[in-house]
Amino acid sequence: MKTIISTNKAPSAIGPYNQATTYENLVFTSGQIPLVPSTMEIIEGGIKEQSKLVLEHLRTVLEEAGSSLDNVVKTTCYLANMDDFVQFNEIYSEFFDNANAPSRATVAVKTLPKNVLVEVDAIAFKK
């Protein structure tokens, strides 16, 4: 059975989707963007600040679903500018160490929602 996951500790959906869904022991997160949950405004700063907030949201949503960053098997990372790749990786490595890092795709896209610099979604499992 599919279960909808929602937490007020991460930004609410800005369209017809949910923060995450689970099916059996799998968790599928929607793309997380760097909105401050209380204001729904983009966090001030550049790629590092936005990346950190996005990954914090991802952790929060996974925890609400009964999972964790340690259980992530795949991420897809969207960057508005591939020139931000190195700085994004610096922040990403603070959340995922090389020994336990998930599979990942990173792509540059023309535009992200609200013109943010980064968006990340994940697939994880629950123990």
C-alpha positions in Angstrom: 0.0 0.0 0.0 1.3 3.5 -0.9 1.6 5.9 2.0 1.9 9.7 1.7 4.6 11.3 3.8 4.3 14.9 5.0 6.2 17.1 7.5 6.0 20.7 8.3 9.8 20.7 8.9 10.3 20.8 5.1 8.7 23.0 2.5 5.1 22.0 1.6 4.4 21.0 -1.9 4.0 23.8 -4.4 2.1 21.7 -6.9 0.1 18.5 -7.2 2.6 16.2 -5.4 3.7 15.1 -1.9 7.0 15.4 -0.1 7.4 11.7 -0.4 5.6 8.4 -0.8 6.4 5.0 0.5 5.6 1.6 -0.9 6.4 -1.4 1.2 10.0 -0.7 2.5 10.8 1.9 -0.2 10.7 5.7 0.1 10.5 7.9 -2.9 11.1 11.6 -2.2 10.0 14.5 -4.4 12.6 17.0 -5.4 13.6 19.2 -2.5 14.4 22.8 -3.1 15.9 25.4 -0.8 12.7 27.0 0.6 12.6 28.0 4.2 9.5 26.1 5.5 8.2 28.9 7.7 8.2 31.5 4.9 8.3 29.4 1.7 11.0 31.9 0.5 14.3 30.9 -1.0 17.2 30.8 1.5 19.6 33.7 1.0 23.0 32.9 -0.3 24.5 30.9 -3.2 24.9 27.2 -4.2 26.4 26.1 -0.9 23.6 27.6 1.3 21.0 26.2 -1.0 22.6 22.8 -1.3 22.8 22.5 2.5 19.2 23.4 3.0 18.0 21.0 0.3 19.9 18.1 1.8 18.6 19.0 5.3 15.1 18.9 3.9 15.9 15.5 2.3 17.0 14.2 5.6 13.9 15.5 7.4 11.5 14.0 4.9 13.3 10.6 5.0 13.2 10.6 8.8 9.5 11.4 8.7 9.1 8.3 6.4 11.0 6.1 8.9 14.3 6.1 6.9 17.5 8.1 6.9 20.3 9.4 4.6 22.2 6.2 5.4 19.4 4.2 3.6 19.5 6.2 0.4 20.3 4.0 -2.6 19.9 6.7 -5.4 19.8 10.4 -5.7 19.1 12.6 -8.7 20.6 16.1 -8.4 19.6 19.0 -10.6 21.8 22.0 -10.9 20.9 25.2 -12.6 24.6 25.7 -13.6 27.1 22.9 -13.9 29.8 25.4 -12.9 28.4 24.9 -9.3 29.3 21.1 -9.4 32.4 21.3 -7.3 30.8 23.5 -4.6 27.7 21.3 -4.6 29.9 18.2 -4.1 31.6 19.8 -1.1 28.2 20.1 0.6 26.9 16.8 -0.7 29.9 15.0 0.8 29.0 16.4 4.3 25.7 14.5 4.1 26.9 11.4 2.2 30.4 10.0 2.9 32.2 8.1 0.1 32.1 4.8 1.9 28.3 4.8 2.0 27.4 7.2 -0.8 24.3 6.3 -2.9 24.3 6.0 -6.7 23.8 9.4 -8.2 23.0 11.3 -11.3 23.7 15.0 -11.6 22.4 17.0 -14.4 22.3 20.6 -15.4 18.8 21.9 -16.3 17.7 25.1 -17.9 15.4 26.2 -15.0 14.3 24.9 -11.6 11.2 25.8 -9.7 11.3 29.3 -8.4 14.7 29.7 -10.2 16.6 28.0 -7.4 20.1 26.7 -8.0 19.6 23.1 -6.9 17.1 20.4 -6.4 17.6 16.8 -5.1 15.3 13.8 -4.9 16.1 10.3 -3.5 15.0 6.7 -3.3 15.7 5.0 0.0 14.6 2.0 2.0 13.2 1.5 5.5 14.6 -1.1 7.8 
